[in-house]
Amino acid sequence: MTSDATDMAHRSSRLSPEDILDGLTPAQRSAASVIDGAVLVLAGPGSGKTRVITRRIAHLVANGIPAWQILALTFTNKAAGEMRDRVERLVSASVPGRRGLTVSTFHSFCALLLRRYGGLTGLKDGFSIYDTGDQRDAMKEALEESGLSSANFTPAAALAIVSNAKNALQDAEAFAKEATDFHSRSIAKAYKAYERILLRNNAVDFDDLLLKVAQLLRQDINTLRELQARYRYILIDEYQDTNHAQFVIAHALAQAHGNLFVVGDPDQSIYGWRGADLSNILDFEEHFPNATVIPLGQNFRSTAHIVRCAAAVIENNRRRKHKELTTELGDGERPLVAYCTDEHDEAVCAADFLLEASEAGVEWRRMAVLYRMNSLSRVIEDELRRRSVPYVVARGTAFWDRKEVKDVLAYLRAIANSADETAVRRIINVPTRGIGDTSVRKLQALAMDAGVTLGEFMTQGALRGPSIANAVGRSAKAILGFGALLGSWRERFATSAPGDLAPLVADVLRESGLDAIDPLTAGEEEREAKQNRDEIVSAVSEWRLPADVEESGEPPQIESALDALRGFLATVALVSDQDLVDADRGAVTLLTLHAAKGLEFDTVALIGAEQGILPHQRANQEPDGIEEERRLCFVGMTRAERRLLISCASMRVIRGIRQGAVSSEFLRELPESHVRVERRDRGSPDDFSGIVYDEPDAWGDAPVSKRYPVGCTVRHPLFGVGRVEQVVDRGASSSVRVAFRTVGIKTLVLAYAKLERLDG
């Protein structure tokens, strides 16, 4: 395969279409050489789809199509920039008809159209595009205007619902007409208020860019015809990720001429949770009955064992279009499937795997650790740091630097150190308590006059109440309430044993309101933040004095939970200051499976392949949930070029509690002849008989199905009350699947779950 950076750029201004197609495989050549009509290119992982798109653009220009009539759309600025650069290398600006090409993201293209035609949609010149923070502030204001409690309706959750509505082309009026229950009617009020705020500020959010353009093309025939005449050849990358609004825009523009060229892979559709509609690509031939369909199954990235394993997993999905996945890169190493004892053993296994690759000459920057949930990064970060393996967390923030984590740490710092005013100022109105900046400034002045810290001033409610009330008025009740809570936490930590630290931290999360989210309506961002907060409880439960302190002969006195908390916070502070980037060799990349889409690495460790994690526990509650999770696993596996590790743990600490884990069903779909297995857990993937539980349940002689029959009501010490949905009887490793009222569905190993039967 030759590179697109061939000498085409400095050839004569007369380009040959055949030269443009040089170096392509027969399938790629067929796709790139089509000129007119609808085309669906089914591009498997590593099959060279960007090469096909850019060569087709150059081929169109070489065949006399003016570049200004060509529109190429993708989803990221990086992808658009790469596409544009490749076209410029293939076809120099001096070539006749080369100028005027539009290569853009969907949102940038729609913003361009609204700057030109925005007056037809009610927008004024110079409108603003609100980013995520602006949107959250606007929704917060909208919720207040609508009289909705922030405890029941958070801005993030409301925005997630509004975003889905806009992507489905439902404006506030349409959404309100379909609102039938109390919750949806309340969101409808907030949606209308949110739109009034945007209008008042002459602003749009990201979803409005698509919504308003789709509405414009539907309602203004003159604009539609003008744009159809301008853009006669439309190319769309990652078509499986388009939502309904993007589908409407693309089809409206292509309606007059039918020249719609889409490239995508149903097997890599992993953004259903944010509105991507898989049926757009699956039903393409129904919308364009005469469409040409060209599969690209040859993988130029991964070796044969990796390709075969990935193919074996994804073939279990029903909603897909089959294509034969092949490679000519040789067999390579068989992927390693590791069944680990717990998450710490898993981290050691992953670190060993990366270090072995390093010893074989692979650069750190060519390695990655992938995970389904951001919270899983904490343990692997600790292990890589301990082993002096440089790493960076991509498309996110290192665990201890994430906002929700820093918020929790600020609470703990305020408890551990009454003089830490920075921590108190950070948390005094997080979550929202109605304590504004003006009130905080007045409180600080009063505290300074009294010669005490801000935190101390608030906790002295009996003494300071009148002066606080006089200074801040209506905020006084919230301030005194929070001060009393802060004081009670300090007292509890100071009078509790060190071993009580984790449950005390869990109390802080609950009583502060940080954990007050509705699992049925919370958006993805809120769910992930809660997982990260839960991970802090796990980290606290595992904290021990560093070995070098223990061995010094003079360990600090840890007599209370407050002492233990201060030790934990000191450890975290030191961790945060590590500088791990090796300028010469780069760093291992840590990132979520969703963020890994479109990337590739020589060596990949995919951790946390367990039921409830991958596939995620919500998968069973959503249509097509398991299939999307399987596609996510497929995407992760196909990021690897030469080396792949997939690991699971038999036990994992979740919110401070050791729980039995069941290996992912996807592992059982891997072909035995193409993998090598490492057993580190002393048992089969779903057999926990080799594990010694700290406090085993007293089983007696009764079968599990009789002790906890499906439908019975149970209580868990942490998760509360729930109903048993499924029983798996495996003797000492038996488990139950319980739908809890507050935290959703959990699968629990009974030997450790401490369940209490409530209805007999």
N, C-alpha and C positions, 0 to 999 in steps of 0.2 A: 504494500500500500504506500503510495507516495503522499506527501504532505500537501495541504492546500497552499503552503508557502512555496510553491514551485515558482519557476521564472515567468509565470503568466503575467505577473504585474508589469514586467518591462518588455513584453512583446509588443508588436505593432498594434495600432488602434483597431485593426481588423481581427476580431476574435473568431476562431473556428468553433462551432458547437461541439465538434468531436474532441478538440483539445480540452474543452471544459470537462468532458466526461472521462478523461484519462485517469487510470488508476482505480476506478470504481469496480466493485464486484458486479456481476450480472444483475443481481437484484437491486443494488443501489443505482446502477445505470438506468434500469427500467424506471425507477421512481423519479430520478433527476431529469430524465429526458421527456417526461410527459409535459405537454404544453397546455392544452385546453381540457376542460371538464373537471369533474369532481374526482379526487384521489384520496384514498385512505392508505397511509403507510403504517403498518403495524411494526413498530421498531422495538425489538427486544433490547435488554440491557447490553450496553457496549457495542451496539450494532452500527454506530456511525451516523446517527440521525442528523446531527448538526452539519456534517459533511454533505449529506443528501440535500438538506434545505438550502445551504449556501450554493452548492453546485447547480441546483435547479434555478435559483435566482440568476446566477451568471448565465445559465443556458437560455433563460428567457430573454435576457438582454442581448445575448449573442444572436438570437433569432429575430431581433428587431423589435422586441417589446420595450417601450420606453420605461425606464426604471421608475418614473413618477407614477406609473400605473400599478406598481407592485407594492403590496402591503404585507409585511411579515410581522407576526405578533407572537410574543412568548410571555413568560411569567416573571422573570427576574431581570434586573438591569444588567447583571453580569452576563446572562445568556444573550441578551440583546446586544451588548457590547461585543461579545465574542463573535456573534453572527455578523455584525456590521464589519468588524475587522477582517474576517475571512473573505467577505465579499469584496472589500477594498483591495485585498491582496490578489484576488482572482481577476477583478475587473477594475482597471485604473480609472480615475475620474476623467481621463482624457478620451475614453471610449465614447463614441456617439451614443446618446440615449442613456448614459450611465447616471446622470445627475437626477436628484429628486426621489431616490429610493427612501421608503419609510420602513425602518426596522425599530420596533418599540415594544414595550410591555403593554398589556391591555390597558392598565390604568393610565399610563402616560399618554397613550393614544387618545383615550377618552377625555383626558384633561385638555389635550390639544384641541379636540373638537369643541369642547365647552367654552374654551377661550374664543373660539371663532363663532359659535352658534349659541352661546350661553344665554343671550337675550331672549331667545325663543323658549327657554325653559324657566324664565323668571330670575335668572342670575344677572347681577350687574358686573360691569368691568372691574377687574382687580379682585375677584372673589378669592377667599382663602380656602386652602385645603387643610382641614384639621387632622393632626396626627393623633396617635393613640391617646396621649395625655390630654390633648384638647378635647377629644371625644368624651373621655371619662369625666372631665370637669363639666362639660355641657350636660351630660346625662345626670350627673349629680344634681345640678341645678334643676333639671327637668323633673327629677324625682321629688325634689323639695316643692316645686311649683304644683305638682300633682297631689301633694299631701300624702306621699307614700313613705313609709318608715324605712330608713336605711338598714334596719336590722332584718327586714323581710325582703327588700328589693335593693340589691347592690348595683352600682353602676356597671360593673363588668358583666354581671349576669344579664342585666337588661340590654346592654349593648350587643351581647351575643345573640339574643332573640331578635333584636331589631336588624342586625346584620343579616341573619338568615332570611328575614322577611324581605329586605331590600334585594338580596341576591335572587330571590324568587319573584322579583318585580312587584312586590306588595308595598305600596306607599302607606302612609299612616291611616288614610281613610279606608283603604282596602283591608288592612290588618284589623281595624276596629270592627268592620262589618262581620268578620269571621270569628271575633272574640266571643266565646260562649260561656266561659267560666270566670270566676273572680280573678284568678291570676292573670289570664290573658287580657281581660278588660282593664286591669290595672296597668299592665304593660302598654296597652293601647293608649291610655291617657299619657303615660310617660313618653311614648313615641311621638304623639302629637306635640307635646310640650318641647321635646327635643328638636323637632322640626321647626317649631316657632323660634327657638333660640338660634338655630343655624341660619334661618331666614333673616332674623334680626341682625345677625353679624355678617351677612352676605358670605356665608361659608358653606362648604360641602364636606362630607367625610369621604373615606375611600370608597365605600359602597355606593355613595351618590354618583360618583364618576360613571359607574356602569349603569346604574338605574336611570339617571337622567338622559344618557345617550340612547339607551334602549327605548325609553319613552319618546324621545325626539324622533327616532327613526320610524317608530310606529305611527306618530301623530302628524308629522310634517312631511308630506309627499315630495315637496320640492327639495328639501334638504336630502332626503333619501336618494332621489334621482341624481342629485349633484354628486353625492359621495359614491354612488354606484358607477357613475361615469368616470370618476377619478380613479378609483381602486378596482381595476378589472381583474387583477390576479392576487388572490389572498392566500397566504400561507400561515398556518397556525401550528406552533410547536406545543408539545405536552398537551395534546387535545383532551386526554383523559382527565385533566385537571380543570376543565372549564365548568363553570356553573351555569345556571339557567340564563342569567342576564348576558353572559358572554356568548352563549349559544345563540340567543336572539340577535345580538349585534352582528355576529359573523354571518348568520343565515340571511339577515336583512341585506347586508352589503353584497352578498353573493347571489341574491335572488334573481337579479337581472341577467347575469351571464353564466352562473353555475361554475365558475372557476375557483373552487375552494379546495385547497391542498392541505390536508391535515396529517400531522405525524403524532403518533402516540402509542401507548401500550396499556390496554386494560389491566394487565397484570401489575402495573405500577401506579394504579390509582389509589392514593393513600390519604386524600384530603376530603373525604366525605363529610367529616365533622365540621368543616368550614364551608360547606356548600357545593363542593365539586359533585357533578352529576355523571356517574359512570355510564348512564344510558346514552349520553351524547355521543360517545364513541361506539358503543355497542349497537346503536340504532342508526349509525351513519348511512348504511345502505338503504334503509327504509326512507330516509329523507332524500337520498340521491340514488334512485334505483339503478342508474347506469354508471355508478361509480366504479373506478378501477381500484382494486384492493391488492396491495403489494406487501407481503410479509418480509421483514428483515430479521432473520433468526440467527445469523452468524455473529457470534460474540468475539470481538477483537480485544477484550479486556481480560477475561478470566480463563483459567485452565479447565480441562475437561471435568475433573472430579467436582469442582465447584459448580460448574454449569449443570452437570447432571443432578446434583443434590438440589439446586434451586428449582430446576424443572420438575423434579419429583414432588416437591412441596406444592408448587403453584398449580400443578395438574389436578389437585384435589378441589380446586374452585370450580363452580359451575358457571358463574357469570363471567365469561371470558371468551376470547377468540383464539383458537388454537394456532400455534406456530411452532415449528420444530426448532428447538434451541440447539445450536452446534458451536463448535470452536475448533480451530486448527492450531491451537497453541500447545498441544500436548497434554498428557494426563495431569502432570504436576503433582503436588502433595494432596493427599486426601484430607478433607476438613477434619479437624479434631473436635469431637463432641465430649465435653467434660461434665460429669455428674459430681458436683462438689458438696462438701459437708455443709457449709454455710456461706454467707456472703463474703466473709474474710478469707476463707479457703478459695473461693471463686476469684477474689482479687489477687491472691498469690498466684493462682493458675494463670490468670490473664497477664500479670506482670512477667511471669516466667516465659510465657509465649512470646511476648514482645521482646524480651531480652534475648531469647534465642534467635529471633529474626535479626536483631541488631548485630549479634555475633556473626551472623551469616552475611553481613554487609548491607542490610536494609537500613536506610536513613530513618530517623525518628519521624520526620515529616511525611513519610510514606506509610505510616501506621495510624490506625484509629481504633478507638473503643466506642462501640455503639450500644445504646440502651433505649428501652421503650419510654422510661420516665426519668426526668431530670434528677429526681431524688436518688437514683441508683448511683450517681456519680460520686457521692461522698466517700464511700468506702474505697472505691478504686483510686480516687484522688489520694487518699491517705497512703495507700500501698505504693503507688507510683512515687510519691514524695519520699517515702521511707527508703525506696530502692534507688533514689536519685535518677529516676527516669523523667526527663523534661516533658511537660504536657501543657496544652492549652485547651480551654473549653470553648468550642466554636458555637457561634450563633446563640450565645447565651452568656451567662456569667458563672464563674467558678462558684461552687456551692455556697461557701461562706460569704460571698459577695452579693448574693441575690437579695433583692429588696425585702421579700417576705422573711428571709432568714435574718437579715440585719434588724428587722423590726423585732423579731423574737429575742435576738441577742440584746437589743436595747432594753427590753423589759427585764431580762435577767441581769443586765448591768445595773439598772436602776434599783433592783432588789439587793444586789451584792454590794453596791457602793452608793450610799445616800447622797454623796457629794457630786455624783455624775449628772450634772444638769443637761449635758448634751443628750444623754440617753432619755431623760425625762421629757425634754422638749420634743424629741422625735416621736415618743409614744403617747403624749398627753391627749392627742386627738386621733389616734390610730388604734382601733377603728373609730369612725366618726362619733364624737360625743357632744358635738355642738360647742366645743371650746375653740374659739378663734384666736388668730395671732394677736389681736389687740388685748384680749383677756390674758394671754400668756405674758405679754410684755408688762401688764399691770401687776400680775402675780410676781414676776421677777423683781420688780421695783419694791413691792411690799416685803418680799423675802430678804432683799438686800438691806432694807431699813431695819428689819428684825434681826439681822445678823445670822440668818440660817440659809440653807440651800433651798432651792425651789421644791425639791422632793420633800424635805423635812417640813417646810411651811405647809404644804398641802396635807401631810399626814397628821398635823396637829389640829384636827378639825375642831375640837372643843375649844381650843384656845384662839384659833385664827378665824373661825366661822364668821363672826360679825364683820371683821375687816374685809374678808373676801367677798361677802355679800354686798357690802357698800361699794366695793371697787368694780366688780364685774357684773352685778345684777343677775340676770337670768341664767348665766353660766355657772353661778355659784354652786347650785345643787350638783351639777355634773362634776365640777372640780372637787368638791368635798367627797363625793362618792368615789371618785377615782383615787383620791388621797387615802381614803379609808381602806380601799382595796390594796393599795400599794403597802400600807402599813401592816395589814393583816398578812400579806405574803412574807414580808420581812420577818414577822414574828414566827410564822409557821416554819420557814426555812431555818431560823436560828434555833428552834426548839425541837426539830426533827432529826432523826438519825441520818448519817450519810447515805445509807442504802435507800432512803426514801426520796432521793433527788429526782429520779425520773418521774414518778407519779406526781410530785410537786410541780415539776415543769409542765406536765400534762394539765394540771389544775390551772396554771397560769394561762395556758392557751385557751382553755374553756371559759374561765371566768373573765378574761379580758375581752372576750368577744371575737378574738382572732379566728376561732374555729367556727364561727356562726355562719355557715353557708348551707344553702339548701341543695342537697345532692341531686335533686330532680331538675333544678333549673340553673345550677351554676354553670358558667362557661368553662371552656377548656383552661383558660388562664387561671381561674379561681381553683379549679380542681388540682392543677399542677402546683399552685402555691400551697394548698393544704397538704399535698404529699410531701413537699419540702419542709413544712413546719413539723409534720409527723416524724420526718427523718431526724430532726433535732432531738426529739424525745429518744429515738433509738441511739443517737450519738451520746447523749447524756447517760443512758443506761449502760453503755459500754465503757465510759470513761474510767480510767485508772491512773494513778500516779505514774509518770514516766519512769521507766526502769532505772535510769541514771540517778533519779531522785531517791527511789526506793533503796538503791544500793549504796547511797552515800553515807548511810548510818545515821543521818539526821533528817529524816523526812519531816515535812511540816505537819502540824497537828491537824488531823481531819476528824473533828469530833462531832460536827453537825452537818446537816445538808447545806447550810450556808457556807461552811468551809469548803465542802466538796464543789459547790457552785463556783466559788472563786477560783478553785484549782482548774476547773473545766474551762472557765472563761480565759484564764491565762494561757492554757494550751491552745485554744482557738486563736487568740491574738497572735501567738507565735506562728501558727500555721498560715495565717493570712499574709504574713510578710515575706513568705518564701518567693524567691525569684528563680523560676525554673526553666526559663527559656534559654536553650543553648543556641547561640547565634550561628555557630558553625554547622550544627547538624539539625537545627530546627527542633520540633517538639511533636510528640504524639497528640493527635487530635481527639478530644472527647466530645461527643455530640449525640443528640437523639436520632432515632431512626428517621423521623420526619425531616430533620435538618440534613440528613445524609443524602437525600435524593439528589441525583445529578453529580455526585462526587465519586471518586475512585481512589483506592489505596492498595499498595502491595499487600499489606497485612492488616487483617480486621479481626478484632475480638468482639463478638456479639454476646453480651452478658444478660442474665436475667430471663432466660427462656423457660418461664414457668407459667402455669395456669394462674390467671389473675394479673399477670404482668404482660406477657406476650404469649397468648392473647390476653388483652386487658380484661379486667373483670366486667367492664360495661359491654363487652362484645355480645354477650348472650342476651342483653336487653334491647339490642338495636337490630333492625333489619339489615341483613348483609354484614353484621358486625364481625363475625368470625372470618368471613371472606376478606374483608378489608384488613384485618389483623394478619391474615396469611399473606396478603400482598405486601404488607409492611415488612414481614419477615423475609419475603422474597427480595425486596429492595435492599435490605440490609446484607443479605448473603451475596448479592451480585455487586456489592461495592468492592469486594475482594478480588484482587488480580491473581495472587499466587498462594496466599496463606489465609486460612479461615479457622477461627475458633468459635464454637457455639457452646455456651456454658449455662448450667442451671445449678441451683442450690437446693439441698434437701431441707434445710432450715433457713429461715430469714427473720431478722428482727424487724418488726413493723410496729411503729409507735411504741417502742420500748418493750415489746412482748415477742419472745421467741415463738415462732409458729412453724409448723410443718408446711412444706411447699410441695406441690406436685409438678413434675416436669411438664413442659409444654407439649400439647398434642402434636405440634409441628415436628418435634424431634422424632416421633414415631413414624413420621412420613418420609424420613430420610432413608435412602437405599443403603442397606448394610454393606454392600460391596464397594461403596464409594466413600465411606467414612471410617475413621479409626476412633475408638471409644476409650476414654480414660475414666475408670471408676475410682473416685476419691471418697465416696460416701458409704462404702461397705455395704451396699445393697442395690437392688434393682431401682430403676428410675422412680417408681411409685411405692417403694417398700421402705418404710422407716423403722423396721424392726431392729436395725442395728444401732438406733439412736437411743441414748439414755435421757429420758425427760427429767427435768428437775423435780416436778411434782406430778407424778402420773395419777390419772384418774382411777378410781376403784371400779373396775369393770364388772365384777361379779359374774354370774352365769347368764344373765339376760342378754339376748342378741341386741345389737345396736338399734335395729329397726323397731324393736319393741320399746326400748328405753327412750328413743327420740324418733317416733314415727313421723312421716311426712305430714305436715299440717299442724304439728304441735307447736306451742309457744314456749320460747326459752329466753333466758336472760344471760348476757355475757357481762363480766365485770367492767369492761371498757366500752363495748359497743352498744350495750343496752338491750332492749327487748326486740325480738325478731321471731320469724316463723320459719320452721325447717322446710326446705324445698326438696332436698335430695339427701339420701343416706348411702354411703359407700362402706360396706362392711368388710374390713380387712383385718379383723382381729385387733391386735394392739395398735395398728396404724389406721383404724377406721376414721372416717371423716364425715362431716355433714356440711351441706350447703345451706346457709341461713340468710334470709332476706331481713335485714335489720331496718328499723323504722328511720333511723337517723343517718346511717353510713352506707346503706345499700347492701349489696350481696357480698358475703364473705364465705370462703371455704376454710373450715377449721378442723384440725386434727384433734379428735376428742381427748386423746391422752393428755393434752395440754390446755385445752380450751376452757376448762372450768365452767361449763355450761350448767345452768340451773333450769330444770323443767318447771314451768309455771302452771300448766293445766293438767296436773295429775302425775 
